[in-house]
């Protein structure tokens, strides 16, 4: 079974204790999985990228994706 591009896989969340503009968080994929996944930089939704060819296997394939957040570049 092929996963549909744009399907949200999960949502990551980070917070910053500052206020107003200084409290904004930007997300990005810092390593692994960037060929098959993308992330919404503002809300943390990790989704299947449009060029992905993910196939559901039995047993399943696992991906180790590093999602990072930037408190300074929002």
Rosetta silent file (secondary structure, phi, psi, omega in degrees, C-alpha in Angstrom):
SEQUENCE: XXXXXXXXXXXXXXXXXXXXXXXXXXXXXXXXXXXXXXXXXXXXXXXXXXXXXXXXXXXXXXXXXXXXXXXXXX
SCORE:     score description
SCORE:     0.000 S_00000001
   1 L     0.000  132.465 -179.877    0.000    0.000    0.000 S_00000001
   2 E   -94.498  136.318  176.609    1.369    3.411   -0.975 S_00000001
   3 L   -80.367  142.384 -179.161    0.965    6.368    1.401 S_00000001
   4 L   -79.613  133.595  177.188   -0.685    9.455   -0.061 S_00000001
   5 L   -58.052  140.413  179.415    1.425   12.588   -0.334 S_00000001
   6 L    90.824  -10.324  179.324    0.400   15.239    2.155 S_00000001
   7 L   -65.451  125.895  177.109   -0.887   12.751    4.738 S_00000001
   8 E   -74.143  129.747 -178.725   -0.042   14.010    8.238 S_00000001
   9 E   -93.079  -45.442  178.194    1.889   11.379   10.165 S_00000001
  10 E  -165.518  170.543  176.606    2.164   13.163   13.509 S_00000001
  11 E  -122.166  129.449  174.493    2.516   16.570   15.125 S_00000001
  12 L   -98.524  157.810 -176.854    5.517   17.606   17.184 S_00000001
  13 L  -143.351  133.850  173.479    5.318   20.378   19.736 S_00000001
  14 L  -137.478  150.920  178.151    7.849   22.636   21.426 S_00000001
  15 L  -128.597  157.620  177.436    7.314   25.729   23.530 S_00000001
  16 L  -127.232  133.380 -176.074    9.402   28.715   24.466 S_00000001
  17 L   -73.728   -6.559  177.935    8.895   30.549   27.754 S_00000001
  18 L   -71.412  179.908 -179.662    9.417   33.974   26.189 S_00000001
  19 L  -120.623  161.481  177.681    6.538   36.210   25.139 S_00000001
  20 H    51.240 -132.638 -175.443    5.253   37.652   21.858 S_00000001
  21 H   -58.191  -34.592 -178.185    7.667   37.466   18.901 S_00000001
  22 H   -71.896  -11.243 -179.182   10.389   35.852   21.028 S_00000001
  23 H   -94.049   -2.676 -179.010    8.138   32.894   21.841 S_00000001
  24 L   -69.471  141.636 -179.989    7.719   31.747   18.223 S_00000001
  25 L  -121.670  136.150  175.785    9.110   28.314   17.356 S_00000001
  26 E  -116.587  133.233 -178.097   10.072   27.128   13.853 S_00000001
  27 E  -103.883  148.330  173.070   10.368   23.388   13.081 S_00000001
  28 E  -153.922  156.804  176.793   12.585   21.694   10.514 S_00000001
  29 E   -81.768  114.781 -175.845   13.806   18.176    9.709 S_00000001
  30 E   -91.072  -12.089  179.199   17.339   18.121   11.043 S_00000001
  31 E   178.001  145.404  176.771   18.267   14.650    9.852 S_00000001
  32 L    67.878  139.594  172.588   16.913   11.441    8.359 S_00000001
  33 L    77.837   -3.432 -175.570   13.696   11.017    6.438 S_00000001
  34 L   -62.704  -23.008  178.028   13.866   14.287    4.497 S_00000001
  35 L   -73.151  -28.602 -175.683   13.409   12.390    1.206 S_00000001
  36 L  -109.879  -13.388 -175.452   10.090   10.923    2.326 S_00000001
  37 E  -132.633  156.705  172.547    8.773   13.469    4.812 S_00000001
  38 E  -132.744  169.256  178.153    8.269   17.195    5.199 S_00000001
  39 E  -138.777  138.707  174.200    7.293   19.330    8.169 S_00000001
  40 L   -74.448  117.122 -172.148    5.132   22.410    8.469 S_00000001
  41 L   -65.055  -20.542 -176.934    7.584   24.896    9.942 S_00000001
  42 L   -98.203  -34.821 -176.969    4.942   26.725   11.949 S_00000001
  43 L  -111.731   -4.875  175.277    2.680   24.043   13.447 S_00000001
  44 L    82.665    9.626  177.251    4.956   20.969   13.570 S_00000001
  45 E   -70.819  120.514  175.010    2.846   18.684   11.350 S_00000001
  46 E   -91.980  125.895 -174.193    5.103   15.954    9.931 S_00000001
  47 E  -133.427  163.132  176.351    3.678   14.788    6.584 S_00000001
  48 E   -74.307  125.932 -176.961    4.446   12.470    3.671 S_00000001
  49 L   -72.837  155.521 -178.355    6.295   14.508    1.026 S_00000001
  50 L   -60.112  -29.527 -178.225    4.931   14.754   -2.538 S_00000001
  51 L   -93.061    6.174 -176.515    7.928   12.855   -4.008 S_00000001
  52 L   -69.527  149.227  173.380    7.764   10.045   -1.460 S_00000001
  53 L  -126.860   47.098 -179.874    7.428    6.397   -2.439 S_00000001
  54 L   -68.316  135.343  177.550    6.591    5.032    1.011 S_00000001
  55 E  -125.473  134.601  177.089    5.190    1.534    1.013 S_00000001
  56 L   -76.590  119.483 -178.420    3.570   -0.153    4.010 S_00000001
  57 L  -104.806  162.294  172.182    5.553   -3.312    4.655 S_00000001
  58 L  -131.700  101.847    7.905    4.895   -6.334    6.803 S_00000001
  59 L   -73.255  159.453 -175.544    6.985   -6.183    8.955 S_00000001
  60 L   -68.571  154.624  172.538    6.918   -2.376    8.902 S_00000001
  61 L   -90.103  137.818  179.371    9.792   -0.127    7.867 S_00000001
  62 L  -110.140  144.795  177.759   10.938    2.311   10.534 S_00000001
  63 L  -120.317  134.498  175.570   12.331    5.788    9.954 S_00000001
  64 L  -103.142  104.965 -175.089   14.526    7.665   12.389 S_00000001
  65 L  -114.828  130.628  175.964   13.733   11.341   11.812 S_00000001
  66 E   -99.901  116.756  175.759   15.268   14.185   13.756 S_00000001
  67 E  -104.367  125.558  179.937   12.944   17.162   14.078 S_00000001
  68 E  -112.554  162.455  177.358   14.610   20.268   15.400 S_00000001
  69 E  -128.119  148.183  179.277   13.189   23.574   16.485 S_00000001
  70 E  -121.761  119.994  178.760   14.647   27.002   16.148 S_00000001
  71 L   -84.931  -11.591 -171.155   13.690   29.624   18.685 S_00000001
  72 L  -105.876  -12.044 -171.594   15.628   32.345   16.917 S_00000001
  73 L  -118.095   22.847 -179.207   14.541   32.227   13.311 S_00000001
  74 L   -70.577    0.000    0.000   10.747   32.359   13.455 S_00000001
